């Protein structure tokens, strides 16, 4: 099963969507945009740690996202020396459009499956979400996380 999930993940990953007027957005930038949307107000260091990337690479990718108008950098109200990264409305809209471009072929493939296979996948959604959470917990060093996560 792990092999099938890995291959499925790579198949989806390789289909990096290209958006009209924006061109292809590299995977690192897509991951950063999603992380900024999920945890707005993160620092570059927090983003690097959350994604397992080097801080200089994150800084460079953030500059590109700022240039595209997807994120803004603001000084922290608590400590003006700290810079926070926040999504813009344009960034949120682009993320939604990219997510839809990735999801559409998956929905199309699901629609082409035999009803029993589609039902089995739909029934596994909660378990797959739990597996996703568990992988994130292990990645963050939370090996002692409750197995029900």
N, CA, C and O atoms as a GROMACS GRO file, in nm:
protein
  596
    1UNK      N    1   0.082  -0.119   0.000
    1UNK     CA    2   0.000   0.000   0.000
    1UNK      C    3   0.087   0.126   0.000
    1UNK      O    4   0.056   0.224  -0.068
    2UNK      N    5   0.196   0.123   0.077
    2UNK     CA    6   0.285   0.239   0.082
    2UNK      C    7   0.339   0.271  -0.057
    2UNK      O    8   0.351   0.388  -0.093
    3UNK      N    9   0.372   0.168  -0.134
    3UNK     CA   10   0.424   0.190  -0.269
    3UNK      C   11   0.318   0.255  -0.359
    3UNK      O   12   0.349   0.345  -0.437
    4UNK      N   13   0.195   0.209  -0.346
    4UNK     CA   14   0.087   0.266  -0.428
    4UNK      C   15   0.065   0.412  -0.391
    4UNK      O   16   0.049   0.496  -0.480
    5UNK      N   17   0.066   0.444  -0.262
    5UNK     CA   18   0.048   0.583  -0.218
    5UNK      C   19   0.163   0.670  -0.266
    5UNK      O   20   0.142   0.784  -0.308
    6UNK      N   21   0.286   0.617  -0.258
    6UNK     CA   22   0.402   0.693  -0.306
    6UNK      C   23   0.390   0.722  -0.455
    6UNK      O   24   0.411   0.835  -0.499
    7UNK      N   25   0.356   0.620  -0.533
    7UNK     CA   26   0.342   0.638  -0.678
    7UNK      C   27   0.228   0.734  -0.711
    7UNK      O   28   0.240   0.816  -0.802
    8UNK      N   29   0.119   0.725  -0.638
    8UNK     CA   30   0.007   0.817  -0.658
    8UNK      C   31   0.050   0.960  -0.629
    8UNK      O   32   0.019   1.052  -0.704
    9UNK      N   33   0.123   0.977  -0.518
    9UNK     CA   34   0.173   1.109  -0.482
    9UNK      C   35   0.263   1.167  -0.590
    9UNK      O   36   0.252   1.285  -0.624
   10UNK      N   37   0.353   1.085  -0.645
   10UNK     CA   38   0.443   1.134  -0.750
   10UNK      C   39   0.366   1.166  -0.878
   10UNK      O   40   0.397   1.264  -0.946
   11UNK      N   41   0.266   1.085  -0.910
   11UNK     CA   42   0.187   1.110  -1.030
   11UNK      C   43   0.116   1.245  -1.020
   11UNK      O   44   0.116   1.322  -1.115
   12UNK      N   45   0.059   1.272  -0.905
   12UNK     CA   46  -0.009   1.400  -0.884
   12UNK      C   47   0.093   1.513  -0.883
   12UNK      O   48   0.072   1.617  -0.945
   13UNK      N   49   0.204   1.493  -0.814
   13UNK     CA   50   0.308   1.596  -0.800
   13UNK      C   51   0.364   1.638  -0.936
   13UNK      O   52   0.389   1.757  -0.959
   14UNK      N   53   0.385   1.542  -1.024
   14UNK     CA   54   0.443   1.573  -1.156
   14UNK      C   55   0.350   1.656  -1.243
   14UNK      O   56   0.393   1.713  -1.343
   15UNK      N   57   0.224   1.663  -1.206
   15UNK     CA   58   0.127   1.738  -1.286
   15UNK      C   59   0.119   1.882  -1.238
   15UNK      O   60   0.010   1.938  -1.227
   16UNK      N   61   0.232   1.944  -1.211
   16UNK     CA   62   0.236   2.082  -1.163
   16UNK      C   63   0.160   2.172  -1.260
   16UNK      O   64   0.199   2.184  -1.376
   17UNK      N   65   0.055   2.234  -1.213
   17UNK     CA   66  -0.028   2.314  -1.304
   17UNK      C   67   0.040   2.443  -1.347
   17UNK      O   68   0.116   2.503  -1.272
   18UNK      N   69   0.010   2.483  -1.469
   18UNK     CA   70   0.057   2.612  -1.520
   18UNK      C   71  -0.066   2.700  -1.533
   18UNK      O   72  -0.166   2.660  -1.592
   19UNK      N   73  -0.056   2.818  -1.480
   19UNK     CA   74  -0.171   2.909  -1.480
   19UNK      C   75  -0.152   3.016  -1.587
   19UNK      O   76  -0.042   3.069  -1.603
   20UNK      N   77  -0.257   3.045  -1.659
   20UNK     CA   78  -0.252   3.147  -1.763
   20UNK      C   79  -0.212   3.281  -1.702
   20UNK      O   80  -0.268   3.324  -1.601
   21UNK      N   81  -0.114   3.344  -1.763
   21UNK     CA   82  -0.071   3.475  -1.715
   21UNK      C   83   0.031   3.469  -1.603
   21UNK      O   84   0.092   3.570  -1.570
   22UNK      N   85   0.050   3.353  -1.544
   22UNK     CA   86   0.143   3.340  -1.433
   22UNK      C   87   0.258   3.248  -1.473
   22UNK      O   88   0.370   3.266  -1.426
   23UNK      N   89   0.231   3.151  -1.558
   23UNK     CA   90   0.332   3.053  -1.594
   23UNK      C   91   0.344   2.949  -1.484
   23UNK      O   92   0.272   2.955  -1.384
   24UNK      N   93   0.433   2.855  -1.502
   24UNK     CA   94   0.447   2.751  -1.401
   24UNK      C   95   0.503   2.809  -1.271
   24UNK      O   96   0.593   2.894  -1.272
   25UNK      N   97   0.450   2.762  -1.161
   25UNK     CA   98   0.499   2.803  -1.030
   25UNK      C   99   0.578   2.684  -0.975
   25UNK      O  100   0.522   2.576  -0.959
   26UNK      N  101   0.708   2.702  -0.946
   26UNK     CA  102   0.788   2.591  -0.896
   26UNK      C  103   0.729   2.530  -0.768
   26UNK      O  104   0.661   2.598  -0.690
   27UNK      N  105   0.758   2.403  -0.749
   27UNK     CA  106   0.703   2.329  -0.635
   27UNK      C  107   0.736   2.395  -0.503
   27UNK      O  108   0.650   2.401  -0.415
   28UNK      N  109   0.857   2.445  -0.486
   28UNK     CA  110   0.894   2.510  -0.360
   28UNK      C  111   0.805   2.630  -0.334
   28UNK      O  112   0.759   2.651  -0.222
   29UNK      N  113   0.780   2.708  -0.437
   29UNK     CA  114   0.694   2.825  -0.421
   29UNK      C  115   0.550   2.785  -0.392
   29UNK      O  116   0.482   2.849  -0.312
   30UNK      N  117   0.502   2.678  -0.456
   30UNK     CA  118   0.367   2.629  -0.428
   30UNK      C  119   0.355   2.584  -0.283
   30UNK      O  120   0.258   2.617  -0.214
   31UNK      N  121   0.456   2.510  -0.236
   31UNK     CA  122   0.455   2.462  -0.097
   31UNK      C  123   0.459   2.580   0.000
   31UNK      O  124   0.389   2.580   0.101
   32UNK      N  125   0.542   2.679  -0.030
   32UNK     CA  126   0.550   2.797   0.056
   32UNK      C  127   0.420   2.875   0.058
   32UNK      O  128   0.374   2.918   0.164
   33UNK      N  129   0.360   2.895  -0.058
   33UNK     CA  130   0.233   2.967  -0.063
   33UNK      C  131   0.127   2.896   0.020
   33UNK      O  132   0.054   2.960   0.095
   34UNK      N  133   0.120   2.764   0.006
   34UNK     CA  134   0.023   2.687   0.086
   34UNK      C  135   0.052   2.702   0.235
   34UNK      O  136  -0.041   2.720   0.314
   35UNK      N  137   0.178   2.694   0.273
   35UNK     CA  138   0.215   2.706   0.415
   35UNK      C  139   0.182   2.845   0.468
   35UNK      O  140   0.133   2.858   0.581
   36UNK      N  141   0.207   2.948   0.389
   36UNK     CA  142   0.175   3.085   0.432
   36UNK      C  143   0.024   3.101   0.448
   36UNK      O  144  -0.022   3.168   0.540
   37UNK      N  145  -0.052   3.041   0.359
   37UNK     CA  146  -0.199   3.047   0.370
   37UNK      C  147  -0.245   2.968   0.492
   37UNK      O  148  -0.334   3.013   0.565
   38UNK      N  149  -0.185   2.852   0.516
   38UNK     CA  150  -0.224   2.768   0.631
   38UNK      C  151  -0.183   2.831   0.763
   38UNK      O  152  -0.255   2.818   0.862
   39UNK      N  153  -0.067   2.898   0.766
   39UNK     CA  154  -0.016   2.958   0.890
   39UNK      C  155   0.029   3.101   0.860
   39UNK      O  156   0.149   3.130   0.856
   40UNK      N  157  -0.067   3.191   0.838
   40UNK     CA  158  -0.029   3.329   0.805
   40UNK      C  159   0.045   3.395   0.920
   40UNK      O  160   0.016   3.369   1.037
   41UNK      N  161   0.140   3.479   0.886
   41UNK     CA  162   0.218   3.548   0.988
   41UNK      C  163   0.338   3.470   1.035
   41UNK      O  164   0.397   3.502   1.139
   42UNK      N  165   0.377   3.366   0.960
   42UNK     CA  166   0.497   3.290   0.994
   42UNK      C  167   0.621   3.370   0.955
   42UNK      O  168   0.616   3.456   0.868
   43UNK      N  169   0.731   3.341   1.022
   43UNK     CA  170   0.859   3.399   0.984
   43UNK      C  171   0.923   3.310   0.878
   43UNK      O  172   0.879   3.196   0.857
   44UNK      N  173   1.025   3.360   0.811
   44UNK     CA  174   1.096   3.280   0.712
   44UNK      C  175   1.154   3.156   0.778
   44UNK      O  176   1.148   3.047   0.721
   45UNK      N  177   1.210   3.171   0.897
   45UNK     CA  178   1.266   3.056   0.969
   45UNK      C  179   1.160   2.952   1.001
   45UNK      O  180   1.186   2.832   0.987
   46UNK      N  181   1.043   2.996   1.043
   46UNK     CA  182   0.934   2.901   1.072
   46UNK      C  183   0.888   2.830   0.946
   46UNK      O  184   0.859   2.710   0.948
   47UNK      N  185   0.882   2.902   0.835
   47UNK     CA  186   0.844   2.840   0.708
   47UNK      C  187   0.948   2.737   0.666
   47UNK      O  188   0.913   2.627   0.623
   48UNK      N  189   1.076   2.772   0.679
   48UNK     CA  190   1.183   2.680   0.643
   48UNK      C  191   1.175   2.553   0.727
   48UNK      O  192   1.186   2.442   0.675
   49UNK      N  193   1.154   2.570   0.857
   49UNK     CA  194   1.146   2.454   0.946
   49UNK      C  195   1.023   2.369   0.913
   49UNK      O  196   1.034   2.246   0.908
   50UNK      N  197   0.910   2.431   0.890
   50UNK     CA  198   0.787   2.357   0.863
   50UNK      C  199   0.797   2.274   0.735
   50UNK      O  200   0.738   2.166   0.726
   51UNK      N  201   0.871   2.325   0.638
   51UNK     CA  202   0.880   2.257   0.508
   51UNK      C  203   1.010   2.178   0.490
   51UNK      O  204   1.029   2.113   0.388
   52UNK      N  205   1.099   2.184   0.589
   52UNK     CA  206   1.224   2.112   0.580
   52UNK      C  207   1.316   2.167   0.472
   52UNK      O  208   1.389   2.093   0.406
   53UNK      N  209   1.312   2.299   0.455
   53UNK     CA  210   1.395   2.365   0.354
   53UNK      C  211   1.500   2.452   0.420
   53UNK      O  212   1.487   2.488   0.537
   54UNK      N  213   1.604   2.486   0.345
   54UNK     CA  214   1.707   2.577   0.396
   54UNK      C  215   1.652   2.719   0.394
   54UNK      O  216   1.582   2.758   0.301
   55UNK      N  217   1.686   2.795   0.498
   55UNK     CA  218   1.634   2.931   0.511
   55UNK      C  219   1.670   3.020   0.391
   55UNK      O  220   1.584   3.096   0.346
   56UNK      N  221   1.793   3.015   0.338
   56UNK     CA  222   1.822   3.099   0.220
   56UNK      C  223   1.734   3.065   0.100
   56UNK      O  224   1.695   3.154   0.024
   57UNK      N  225   1.702   2.936   0.082
   57UNK     CA  226   1.614   2.896  -0.029
   57UNK      C  227   1.473   2.950  -0.008
   57UNK      O  228   1.408   2.993  -0.103
   58UNK      N  229   1.427   2.947   0.117
   58UNK     CA  230   1.294   3.000   0.148
   58UNK      C  231   1.292   3.151   0.125
   58UNK      O  232   1.197   3.204   0.067
   59UNK      N  233   1.396   3.220   0.169
   59UNK     CA  234   1.404   3.365   0.148
   59UNK      C  235   1.396   3.399   0.000
   59UNK      O  236   1.326   3.492  -0.039
   60UNK      N  237   1.469   3.325  -0.083
   60UNK     CA  238   1.468   3.351  -0.227
   60UNK      C  239   1.330   3.325  -0.286
   60UNK      O  240   1.281   3.403  -0.367
   61UNK      N  241   1.267   3.216  -0.245
   61UNK     CA  242   1.134   3.184  -0.297
   61UNK      C  243   1.030   3.286  -0.250
   61UNK      O  244   0.939   3.321  -0.324
   62UNK      N  245   1.044   3.334  -0.127
   62UNK     CA  246   0.952   3.436  -0.075
   62UNK      C  247   0.966   3.564  -0.157
   62UNK      O  248   0.866   3.630  -0.186
   63UNK      N  249   1.089   3.600  -0.194
   63UNK     CA  250   1.108   3.719  -0.279
   63UNK      C  251   1.032   3.705  -0.411
   63UNK      O  252   0.971   3.801  -0.458
   64UNK      N  253   1.035   3.586  -0.469
   64UNK     CA  254   0.962   3.562  -0.594
   64UNK      C  255   0.812   3.573  -0.570
   64UNK      O  256   0.741   3.635  -0.649
   65UNK      N  257   0.763   3.514  -0.459
   65UNK     CA  258   0.620   3.521  -0.428
   65UNK      C  259   0.576   3.665  -0.403
   65UNK      O  260   0.466   3.705  -0.442
   66UNK      N  261   0.662   3.744  -0.338
   66UNK     CA  262   0.632   3.886  -0.318
   66UNK      C  263   0.625   3.955  -0.454
   66UNK      O  264   0.533   4.034  -0.479
   67UNK      N  265   0.720   3.926  -0.541
   67UNK     CA  266   0.722   3.985  -0.675
   67UNK      C  267   0.599   3.951  -0.757
   67UNK      O  268   0.554   4.031  -0.839
   68UNK      N  269   0.545   3.833  -0.736
   68UNK     CA  270   0.423   3.791  -0.808
   68UNK      C  271   0.297   3.846  -0.742
   68UNK      O  272   0.187   3.834  -0.795
   69UNK      N  273   0.314   3.908  -0.624
   69UNK     CA  274   0.199   3.963  -0.553
   69UNK      C  275   0.121   3.860  -0.474
   69UNK      O  276   0.007   3.886  -0.434
   70UNK      N  277   0.181   3.742  -0.449
   70UNK     CA  278   0.112   3.635  -0.378
   70UNK      C  279   0.122   3.648  -0.226
   70UNK      O  280   0.033   3.603  -0.154
   71UNK      N  281   0.231   3.709  -0.178
   71UNK     CA  282   0.250   3.728  -0.034
   71UNK      C  283   0.308   3.868  -0.010
   71UNK      O  284   0.361   3.931  -0.101
   72UNK      N  285   0.296   3.913   0.113
   72UNK     CA  286   0.360   4.038   0.156
   72UNK      C  287   0.440   4.008   0.282
   72UNK      O  288   0.411   3.913   0.355
   73UNK      N  289   0.540   4.091   0.305
   73UNK     CA  290   0.619   4.081   0.428
   73UNK      C  291   0.588   4.205   0.511
   73UNK      O  292   0.586   4.317   0.461
   74UNK      N  293   0.563   4.182   0.640
   74UNK     CA  294   0.534   4.292   0.732
   74UNK      C  295   0.616   4.274   0.859
   74UNK      O  296   0.649   4.162   0.897
   75UNK      N  297   0.647   4.384   0.923
   75UNK     CA  298   0.716   4.377   1.052
   75UNK      C  299   0.618   4.330   1.159
   75UNK      O  300   0.500   4.365   1.156
   76UNK      N  301   0.669   4.251   1.252
   76UNK     CA  302   0.586   4.203   1.363
   76UNK      C  303   0.550   4.321   1.452
   76UNK      O  304   0.635   4.405   1.482
   77UNK      N  305   0.424   4.329   1.496
   77UNK     CA  306   0.386   4.438   1.587
   77UNK      C  307   0.456   4.426   1.723
   77UNK      O  308   0.475   4.526   1.792
   78UNK      N  309   0.493   4.303   1.762
   78UNK     CA  310   0.560   4.282   1.891
   78UNK      C  311   0.709   4.313   1.886
   78UNK      O  312   0.767   4.361   1.983
   79UNK      N  313   0.771   4.286   1.770
   79UNK     CA  314   0.915   4.306   1.755
   79UNK      C  315   0.942   4.348   1.611
   79UNK      O  316   0.939   4.265   1.521
   80UNK      N  317   0.967   4.475   1.590
   80UNK     CA  318   0.983   4.529   1.455
   80UNK      C  319   1.100   4.466   1.379
   80UNK      O  320   1.108   4.478   1.256
   81UNK      N  321   1.190   4.397   1.449
   81UNK     CA  322   1.303   4.331   1.382
   81UNK      C  323   1.260   4.201   1.315
   81UNK      O  324   1.330   4.149   1.228
   82UNK      N  325   1.144   4.149   1.355
   82UNK     CA  326   1.094   4.022   1.302
   82UNK      C  327   1.001   4.050   1.184
   82UNK      O  328   0.911   4.133   1.192
   83UNK      N  329   1.024   3.978   1.074
   83UNK     CA  330   0.941   3.994   0.954
   83UNK      C  331   0.846   3.876   0.943
   83UNK      O  332   0.886   3.760   0.952
   84UNK      N  333   0.718   3.907   0.923
   84UNK     CA  334   0.614   3.806   0.908
   84UNK      C  335   0.572   3.799   0.761
   84UNK      O  336   0.572   3.900   0.691
   85UNK      N  337   0.538   3.680   0.716
   85UNK     CA  338   0.495   3.660   0.578
   85UNK      C  339   0.345   3.630   0.579
   85UNK      O  340   0.298   3.541   0.650
   86UNK      N  341   0.271   3.708   0.499
   86UNK     CA  342   0.126   3.696   0.495
   86UNK      C  343   0.078   3.678   0.351
   86UNK      O  344   0.136   3.736   0.259
   87UNK      N  345  -0.028   3.600   0.331
   87UNK     CA  346  -0.081   3.585   0.196
   87UNK      C  347  -0.161   3.709   0.155
   87UNK      O  348  -0.217   3.779   0.239
   88UNK      N  349  -0.164   3.734   0.026
   88UNK     CA  350  -0.248   3.841  -0.028
   88UNK      C  351  -0.375   3.777  -0.084
   88UNK      O  352  -0.383   3.655  -0.097
   89UNK      N  353  -0.472   3.860  -0.118
   89UNK     CA  354  -0.593   3.809  -0.182
   89UNK      C  355  -0.557   3.743  -0.315
   89UNK      O  356  -0.616   3.641  -0.353
   90UNK      N  357  -0.461   3.801  -0.387
   90UNK     CA  358  -0.415   3.744  -0.514
   90UNK      C  359  -0.352   3.607  -0.489
   90UNK      O  360  -0.377   3.512  -0.564
   91UNK      N  361  -0.272   3.596  -0.384
   91UNK     CA  362  -0.208   3.469  -0.350
   91UNK      C  363  -0.310   3.362  -0.313
   91UNK      O  364  -0.298   3.247  -0.354
   92UNK      N  365  -0.410   3.401  -0.235
   92UNK     CA  366  -0.515   3.306  -0.198
   92UNK      C  367  -0.592   3.259  -0.322
   92UNK      O  368  -0.620   3.140  -0.337
   93UNK      N  369  -0.625   3.353  -0.409
   93UNK     CA  370  -0.698   3.317  -0.531
   93UNK      C  371  -0.613   3.226  -0.620
   93UNK      O  372  -0.664   3.130  -0.678
   94UNK      N  373  -0.485   3.257  -0.632
   94UNK     CA  374  -0.396   3.174  -0.713
   94UNK      C  375  -0.383   3.034  -0.654
   94UNK      O  376  -0.385   2.935  -0.727
   95UNK      N  377  -0.370   3.027  -0.522
   95UNK     CA  378  -0.362   2.896  -0.456
   95UNK      C  379  -0.488   2.815  -0.483
   95UNK      O  380  -0.480   2.696  -0.514
   96UNK      N  381  -0.604   2.878  -0.473
   96UNK     CA  382  -0.730   2.807  -0.500
   96UNK      C  383  -0.736   2.760  -0.645
   96UNK      O  384  -0.780   2.648  -0.672
   97UNK      N  385  -0.692   2.844  -0.738
   97UNK     CA  386  -0.692   2.806  -0.879
   97UNK      C  387  -0.596   2.691  -0.906
   97UNK      O  388  -0.627   2.600  -0.982
   98UNK      N  389  -0.479   2.696  -0.844
   98UNK     CA  390  -0.381   2.588  -0.860
   98UNK      C  391  -0.434   2.459  -0.799
   98UNK      O  392  -0.422   2.352  -0.859
   99UNK      N  393  -0.493   2.469  -0.680
   99UNK     CA  394  -0.550   2.350  -0.616
   99UNK      C  395  -0.658   2.288  -0.705
   99UNK      O  396  -0.666   2.166  -0.718
  100UNK      N  397  -0.739   2.372  -0.766
  100UNK     CA  398  -0.843   2.322  -0.856
  100UNK      C  399  -0.782   2.257  -0.980
  100UNK      O  400  -0.832   2.156  -1.027
  101UNK      N  401  -0.672   2.316  -1.033
  101UNK     CA  402  -0.608   2.255  -1.150
  101UNK      C  403  -0.551   2.118  -1.118
  101UNK      O  404  -0.547   2.030  -1.204
  102UNK      N  405  -0.507   2.099  -0.993
  102UNK     CA  406  -0.457   1.967  -0.953
  102UNK      C  407  -0.573   1.873  -0.925
  102UNK      O  408  -0.566   1.755  -0.959
  103UNK      N  409  -0.679   1.923  -0.865
  103UNK     CA  410  -0.791   1.838  -0.824
  103UNK      C  411  -0.875   1.792  -0.943
  103UNK      O  412  -0.928   1.680  -0.941
  104UNK      N  413  -0.889   1.874  -1.046
  104UNK     CA  414  -0.978   1.841  -1.158
  104UNK      C  415  -0.943   1.707  -1.224
  104UNK      O  416  -1.033   1.626  -1.244
  105UNK      N  417  -0.816   1.680  -1.259
  105UNK     CA  418  -0.788   1.550  -1.320
  105UNK      C  419  -0.806   1.434  -1.223
  105UNK      O  420  -0.837   1.322  -1.265
  106UNK      N  421  -0.789   1.459  -1.093
  106UNK     CA  422  -0.812   1.353  -0.995
  106UNK      C  423  -0.961   1.320  -0.991
  106UNK      O  424  -0.999   1.203  -0.991
  107UNK      N  425  -1.045   1.426  -0.989
  107UNK     CA  426  -1.190   1.402  -0.992
  107UNK      C  427  -1.230   1.328  -1.119
  107UNK      O  428  -1.314   1.238  -1.116
  108UNK      N  429  -1.170   1.368  -1.231
  108UNK     CA  430  -1.201   1.302  -1.359
  108UNK      C  431  -1.162   1.154  -1.353
  108UNK      O  432  -1.238   1.068  -1.399
  109UNK      N  433  -1.045   1.124  -1.297
  109UNK     CA  434  -1.002   0.985  -1.285
  109UNK      C  435  -1.095   0.908  -1.192
  109UNK      O  436  -1.130   0.793  -1.220
  110UNK      N  437  -1.134   0.970  -1.080
  110UNK     CA  438  -1.227   0.904  -0.988
  110UNK      C  439  -1.360   0.873  -1.057
  110UNK      O  440  -1.417   0.766  -1.037
  111UNK      N  441  -1.408   0.968  -1.137
  111UNK     CA  442  -1.534   0.947  -1.208
  111UNK      C  443  -1.527   0.830  -1.305
  111UNK      O  444  -1.630   0.768  -1.335
  112UNK      N  445  -1.407   0.798  -1.354
  112UNK     CA  446  -1.391   0.688  -1.447
  112UNK      C  447  -1.370   0.552  -1.382
  112UNK      O  448  -1.360   0.451  -1.451
  113UNK      N  449  -1.362   0.549  -1.250
  113UNK     CA  450  -1.343   0.422  -1.179
  113UNK      C  451  -1.473   0.345  -1.168
  113UNK      O  452  -1.582   0.401  -1.178
  114UNK      N  453  -1.458   0.216  -1.147
  114UNK     CA  454  -1.575   0.132  -1.117
  114UNK      C  455  -1.637   0.183  -0.987
  114UNK      O  456  -1.564   0.226  -0.897
  115UNK      N  457  -1.769   0.178  -0.975
  115UNK     CA  458  -1.836   0.230  -0.855
  115UNK      C  459  -1.780   0.173  -0.724
  115UNK      O  460  -1.769   0.246  -0.625
  116UNK      N  461  -1.745   0.045  -0.722
  116UNK     CA  462  -1.694  -0.014  -0.598
  116UNK      C  463  -1.556   0.040  -0.562
  116UNK      O  464  -1.524   0.054  -0.444
  117UNK      N  465  -1.474   0.072  -0.663
  117UNK     CA  466  -1.342   0.130  -0.635
  117UNK      C  467  -1.356   0.273  -0.584
  117UNK      O  468  -1.289   0.313  -0.488
  118UNK      N  469  -1.443   0.349  -0.648
  118UNK     CA  470  -1.467   0.487  -0.602
  118UNK      C  471  -1.520   0.487  -0.459
  118UNK      O  472  -1.477   0.566  -0.376
  119UNK      N  473  -1.615   0.398  -0.430
  119UNK     CA  474  -1.672   0.390  -0.295
  119UNK      C  475  -1.564   0.353  -0.193
  119UNK      O  476  -1.561   0.408  -0.083
  120UNK      N  477  -1.475   0.261  -0.230
  120UNK     CA  478  -1.368   0.221  -0.137
  120UNK      C  479  -1.274   0.339  -0.109
  120UNK      O  480  -1.232   0.358   0.005
  121UNK      N  481  -1.243   0.416  -0.212
  121UNK     CA  482  -1.156   0.533  -0.192
  121UNK      C  483  -1.226   0.637  -0.106
  121UNK      O  484  -1.165   0.694  -0.016
  122UNK      N  485  -1.353   0.662  -0.134
  122UNK     CA  486  -1.428   0.760  -0.054
  122UNK      C  487  -1.436   0.716   0.092
  122UNK      O  488  -1.426   0.799   0.183
  123UNK      N  489  -1.452   0.586   0.116
  123UNK     CA  490  -1.458   0.536   0.254
  123UNK      C  491  -1.322   0.547   0.323
  123UNK      O  492  -1.315   0.553   0.446
  124UNK      N  493  -1.215   0.551   0.245
  124UNK     CA  494  -1.080   0.560   0.303
  124UNK      C  495  -1.036   0.704   0.327
  124UNK      O  496  -0.927   0.727   0.380
  125UNK      N  497  -1.118   0.802   0.291
  125UNK     CA  498  -1.078   0.943   0.302
  125UNK      C  499  -1.036   0.979   0.443
  125UNK      O  500  -0.932   1.042   0.461
  126UNK      N  501  -1.113   0.941   0.543
  126UNK     CA  502  -1.079   0.975   0.682
  126UNK      C  503  -0.948   0.909   0.724
  126UNK      O  504  -0.865   0.972   0.789
  127UNK      N  505  -0.930   0.783   0.686
  127UNK     CA  506  -0.806   0.713   0.721
  127UNK      C  507  -0.686   0.776   0.650
  127UNK      O  508  -0.578   0.787   0.709
  128UNK      N  509  -0.703   0.817   0.525
  128UNK     CA  510  -0.594   0.883   0.453
  128UNK      C  511  -0.561   1.018   0.515
  128UNK      O  512  -0.444   1.056   0.523
  129UNK      N  513  -0.662   1.090   0.560
  129UNK     CA  514  -0.637   1.218   0.630
  129UNK      C  515  -0.561   1.193   0.760
  129UNK      O  516  -0.472   1.270   0.795
  130UNK      N  517  -0.595   1.086   0.831
  130UNK     CA  518  -0.524   1.051   0.954
  130UNK      C  519  -0.379   1.015   0.923
  130UNK      O  520  -0.288   1.054   0.997
  131UNK      N  521  -0.356   0.942   0.815
  131UNK     CA  522  -0.220   0.908   0.773
  131UNK      C  523  -0.142   1.035   0.740
  131UNK      O  524  -0.025   1.048   0.777
  132UNK      N  525  -0.204   1.127   0.671
  132UNK     CA  526  -0.141   1.254   0.638
  132UNK      C  527  -0.101   1.328   0.765
  132UNK      O  528   0.011   1.378   0.774
  133UNK      N  529  -0.190   1.335   0.862
  133UNK     CA  530  -0.159   1.400   0.989
  133UNK      C  531  -0.046   1.330   1.063
  133UNK      O  532   0.040   1.396   1.122
  134UNK      N  533  -0.047   1.200   1.060
  134UNK     CA  534   0.057   1.122   1.128
  134UNK      C  535   0.194   1.146   1.064
  134UNK      O  536   0.294   1.161   1.134
  135UNK      N  537   0.198   1.150   0.932
  135UNK     CA  538   0.324   1.177   0.863
  135UNK      C  539   0.378   1.315   0.900
  135UNK      O  540   0.498   1.331   0.921
  136UNK      N  541   0.289   1.414   0.907
  136UNK     CA  542   0.332   1.548   0.948
  136UNK      C  543   0.383   1.547   1.092
  136UNK      O  544   0.482   1.613   1.123
  137UNK      N  545   0.316   1.473   1.180
  137UNK     CA  546   0.359   1.466   1.319
  137UNK      C  547   0.496   1.401   1.331
  137UNK      O  548   0.582   1.449   1.405
  138UNK      N  549   0.518   1.294   1.258
  138UNK     CA  550   0.648   1.227   1.260
  138UNK      C  551   0.757   1.318   1.204
  138UNK      O  552   0.869   1.322   1.256
  139UNK      N  553   0.724   1.390   1.098
  139UNK     CA  554   0.818   1.484   1.037
  139UNK      C  555   0.859   1.592   1.136
  139UNK      O  556   0.973   1.638   1.136
  140UNK      N  557   0.764   1.632   1.220
  140UNK     CA  558   0.790   1.738   1.319
  140UNK      C  559   0.852   1.682   1.446
  140UNK      O  560   0.875   1.756   1.542
  141UNK      N  561   0.880   1.552   1.448
  141UNK     CA  562   0.942   1.492   1.565
  141UNK      C  563   0.843   1.445   1.669
  141UNK      O  564   0.882   1.418   1.783
  142UNK      N  565   0.717   1.435   1.633
  142UNK     CA  566   0.613   1.393   1.728
  142UNK      C  567   0.586   1.245   1.724
  142UNK      O  568   0.472   1.203   1.703
  143UNK      N  569   0.690   1.164   1.744
  143UNK     CA  570   0.675   1.019   1.737
  143UNK      C  571   0.578   0.965   1.841
  143UNK      O  572   0.526   0.855   1.825
  144UNK      N  573   0.554   1.040   1.946
  144UNK     CA  574   0.465   0.994   2.053
  144UNK      C  575   0.321   1.041   2.035
  144UNK      O  576   0.241   1.031   2.128
  145UNK      N  577   0.288   1.091   1.917
  145UNK     CA  578   0.153   1.138   1.890
  145UNK      C  579   0.056   1.020   1.897
  145UNK      O  580   0.090   0.909   1.855
  146UNK      N  581  -0.061   1.045   1.950
  146UNK     CA  582  -0.166   0.944   1.960
  146UNK      C  583  -0.192   0.881   1.823
  146UNK      O  584  -0.200   0.952   1.723
  147UNK      N  585  -0.204   0.750   1.819
  147UNK     CA  586  -0.224   0.678   1.694
  147UNK      C  587  -0.357   0.713   1.628
  147UNK      O  588  -0.375   0.684   1.509
  148UNK      N  589  -0.450   0.774   1.700
  148UNK     CA  590  -0.579   0.809   1.641
  148UNK      C  591  -0.572   0.937   1.561
  148UNK      O  592  -0.670   0.975   1.497
  149UNK      N  593  -0.456   1.007   1.562
  149UNK     CA  594  -0.442   1.133   1.488
  149UNK      C  595  -0.446   1.105   1.340
  149UNK      O  596  -0.435   1.197   1.259
   0.00000   0.00000   0.00000
